[in-house]
Amino acid sequence: MASSLRIRTAIILIFSVFTVLFLVFLFFYVKRGFQQTRTEISEDVMVEKITDIGKLELVKYTMKDVLEKKELRLILPDKRILFVAAGEVTGCIDLRKVGKEDIVKSSADSVTVYLPQPEICYVKLDHKRSKVYDVSGAWFPADTKEMVEGIYKLAEQRILQNAKEMDILGKTRQNAFVIFKPMLENISGKKVGIKFK
């Protein structure tokens, strides 16, 4: 009877040890499963529009601007946002607007090319370098979101306006003579004159 009690105790002890080991293994297995993550990205690309680009970029202004916008209120604290905007504005000439009639042979060894007026190709804010530094007076997340969206639009407009005030179109026109004219002369082997329509 004592030996059967020892055998039963030994079996229970062995079973208990195996159960504890199994539970420890299960714990670490499950823990590892919770710590491991997998990232899945699904994508469905659709081309909305294909545009032929014939614009010759001749100048790019890379700019920074510090903007502070306040909405003054009578009772509540004023809404205020401080934003450092970084972006670029590019001036170009649309070569798709140049036709055969715009290339006039002046003499045997010279040609005059009539180019369209310079234009702004694009205005682009650099979201990595632009930063909202302070938002105050906004009570709800929707207010903050609206203020941030508004300051981004304002920053883009201000960068464009500043580039115009710094005569980006004049610089584009000047670079047509400095950059584009020598290129045309090298290609054609003739003296090239440039005029704007």
C-alpha positions as CSV (number, residue, x, y, z in Angstrom):
1,M,0.0,0.0,0.0
2,A,2.9,2.4,0.8
3,S,4.6,1.5,-2.5
4,S,1.3,2.2,-4.5
5,L,1.1,5.5,-2.7
6,R,4.7,6.3,-3.7
7,I,4.0,5.3,-7.3
8,R,0.8,7.4,-7.3
9,T,2.7,10.4,-5.8
10,A,5.6,9.9,-8.3
11,I,3.1,9.8,-11.2
12,I,1.3,13.0,-9.9
13,L,4.6,14.7,-9.4
14,I,5.8,13.8,-13.0
15,F,2.5,14.8,-14.4
16,S,2.6,18.1,-12.5
17,V,6.2,18.8,-13.7
18,F,5.2,18.1,-17.3
19,T,2.1,20.3,-16.9
20,V,4.2,23.2,-15.5
21,L,6.7,22.8,-18.3
22,F,3.9,22.7,-20.9
23,L,2.3,25.8,-19.4
24,V,5.7,27.7,-19.3
25,F,6.3,26.7,-23.0
26,L,2.7,27.8,-23.9
27,F,3.2,31.1,-22.1
28,F,6.4,32.0,-23.9
29,Y,4.9,30.8,-27.3
30,V,1.8,32.9,-26.9
31,K,3.9,35.9,-25.6
32,R,6.1,35.6,-28.7
33,G,3.0,35.5,-30.9
34,F,1.7,38.7,-29.4
35,Q,5.1,40.5,-29.8
36,Q,5.5,39.5,-33.4
37,T,3.8,41.8,-35.9
38,R,3.4,41.5,-39.6
39,T,2.7,44.4,-41.9
40,E,0.5,43.9,-44.9
41,I,0.1,46.6,-47.5
42,S,-2.5,46.2,-50.2
43,E,-2.5,48.6,-53.1
44,D,-4.8,49.2,-56.1
45,V,-3.2,51.8,-58.4
46,M,-5.3,53.5,-61.1
47,V,-3.9,56.0,-63.6
48,E,-6.3,58.9,-63.7
49,K,-4.6,61.0,-66.3
50,I,-1.5,61.0,-68.4
51,T,-0.2,64.4,-69.4
52,D,2.4,65.2,-72.0
53,I,4.9,67.5,-70.5
54,G,6.6,70.0,-72.8
55,K,7.5,72.6,-70.2
56,L,11.1,73.7,-70.0
57,E,11.9,74.5,-66.4
58,L,14.4,77.3,-66.3
59,V,14.4,78.5,-62.7
60,K,13.4,77.1,-59.3
61,Y,13.1,79.2,-56.1
62,T,13.4,77.2,-52.9
63,M,12.0,79.3,-50.1
64,K,11.2,79.3,-46.4
65,D,8.5,81.4,-44.8
66,V,7.4,81.8,-41.2
67,L,3.7,82.4,-40.9
68,E,1.6,83.3,-37.9
69,K,-2.2,83.4,-38.2
70,K,-4.4,84.7,-35.5
71,E,-8.2,84.8,-35.2
72,L,-9.1,87.5,-32.6
73,R,-12.1,86.7,-30.5
74,L,-13.9,88.9,-28.0
75,I,-14.6,86.5,-25.1
76,L,-12.6,83.3,-25.8
77,P,-8.8,83.2,-26.1
78,D,-7.5,84.0,-29.6
79,K,-6.9,81.2,-32.0
80,R,-3.3,81.2,-33.1
81,I,-1.0,79.0,-35.3
82,L,2.7,79.4,-36.0
83,F,4.0,77.6,-39.1
84,V,7.3,77.4,-40.8
85,A,6.7,76.7,-44.5
86,A,9.4,75.3,-46.9
87,G,8.6,75.0,-50.5
88,E,9.6,75.7,-54.1
89,V,8.2,77.6,-57.1
90,T,9.4,76.8,-60.6
91,G,9.3,79.0,-63.6
92,C,9.1,77.5,-67.1
93,I,8.3,78.0,-70.7
94,D,5.7,75.7,-72.4
95,L,7.4,74.5,-75.5
96,R,4.2,72.8,-76.7
97,K,3.0,76.3,-77.7
98,V,5.9,76.8,-80.1
99,G,4.8,76.0,-83.7
100,K,6.5,76.0,-87.1
101,E,5.4,79.6,-87.6
102,D,7.3,80.6,-84.5
103,I,10.6,79.6,-86.0
104,V,11.6,82.3,-88.5
105,K,14.8,82.1,-90.6
106,S,16.4,85.5,-90.4
107,S,19.4,84.8,-92.7
108,A,21.3,81.8,-94.0
109,D,23.1,81.3,-90.7
110,S,20.6,82.7,-88.2
111,V,17.1,81.8,-86.8
112,T,14.7,83.7,-84.6
113,V,12.5,81.7,-82.2
114,Y,9.4,83.2,-80.8
115,L,8.7,81.7,-77.4
116,P,5.5,81.9,-75.3
117,Q,5.6,84.1,-72.2
118,P,7.1,82.4,-69.1
119,E,4.7,80.9,-66.6
120,I,4.7,79.3,-63.1
121,C,5.1,75.5,-63.6
122,Y,4.2,74.6,-60.1
123,V,4.2,75.6,-56.4
124,K,4.9,72.9,-54.0
125,L,5.2,72.8,-50.2
126,D,7.8,70.4,-48.8
127,H,5.9,68.6,-46.1
128,K,9.0,67.0,-44.6
129,R,10.6,70.4,-44.0
130,S,7.5,72.4,-43.2
131,K,6.3,72.3,-39.6
132,V,3.6,73.5,-37.3
133,Y,5.3,74.9,-34.2
134,D,2.4,76.1,-32.1
135,V,-1.4,75.9,-32.0
136,S,-3.3,77.7,-29.3
137,G,-6.9,78.7,-28.6
138,A,-8.3,75.6,-30.4
139,W,-10.8,73.8,-28.1
140,F,-11.6,70.8,-30.3
141,P,-9.5,68.5,-32.6
142,A,-11.6,69.6,-35.5
143,D,-10.6,73.2,-34.9
144,T,-6.9,72.3,-34.8
145,K,-7.3,70.3,-38.1
146,E,-9.1,73.2,-39.8
147,M,-6.4,75.6,-38.6
148,V,-3.6,73.4,-39.9
149,E,-5.3,72.8,-43.3
150,G,-5.9,76.5,-43.6
151,I,-2.3,77.5,-42.8
152,Y,-1.0,75.0,-45.4
153,K,-3.1,76.6,-48.1
154,L,-2.1,80.1,-47.0
155,A,1.6,79.1,-47.0
156,E,1.3,77.8,-50.6
157,Q,-0.3,81.1,-51.7
158,R,2.3,83.2,-49.8
159,I,5.2,81.3,-51.3
160,L,3.8,81.8,-54.8
161,Q,3.2,85.5,-54.1
162,N,6.8,86.0,-52.7
163,A,8.2,84.3,-55.8
164,K,6.3,86.7,-58.0
165,E,7.4,89.6,-56.0
166,M,11.0,88.4,-56.4
167,D,10.4,88.4,-60.2
168,I,10.5,84.7,-60.9
169,L,9.0,85.2,-64.4
170,G,11.7,87.8,-65.2
171,K,14.4,85.3,-64.1
172,T,12.8,82.6,-66.2
173,R,12.8,85.0,-69.3
174,Q,16.5,85.8,-68.5
175,N,17.4,82.1,-68.2
176,A,15.9,81.4,-71.6
177,F,18.7,83.5,-73.1
178,V,21.4,82.0,-70.8
179,I,20.3,78.3,-70.9
180,F,18.0,77.6,-73.8
181,K,19.5,79.8,-76.5
182,P,23.0,78.2,-76.3
183,M,21.4,74.8,-76.4
184,L,19.4,75.7,-79.6
185,E,22.6,77.1,-81.2
186,N,24.5,73.9,-80.4
187,I,21.7,71.7,-81.9
188,S,21.1,73.8,-85.0
189,G,24.6,75.0,-85.7
190,K,23.1,78.5,-86.4
191,K,22.9,81.7,-84.5
192,V,19.6,81.8,-82.6
193,G,17.7,84.9,-81.6
194,I,15.0,84.6,-79.0
195,K,11.9,86.8,-78.7
196,F,8.8,86.4,-76.6
197,K,5.3,86.5,-78.1
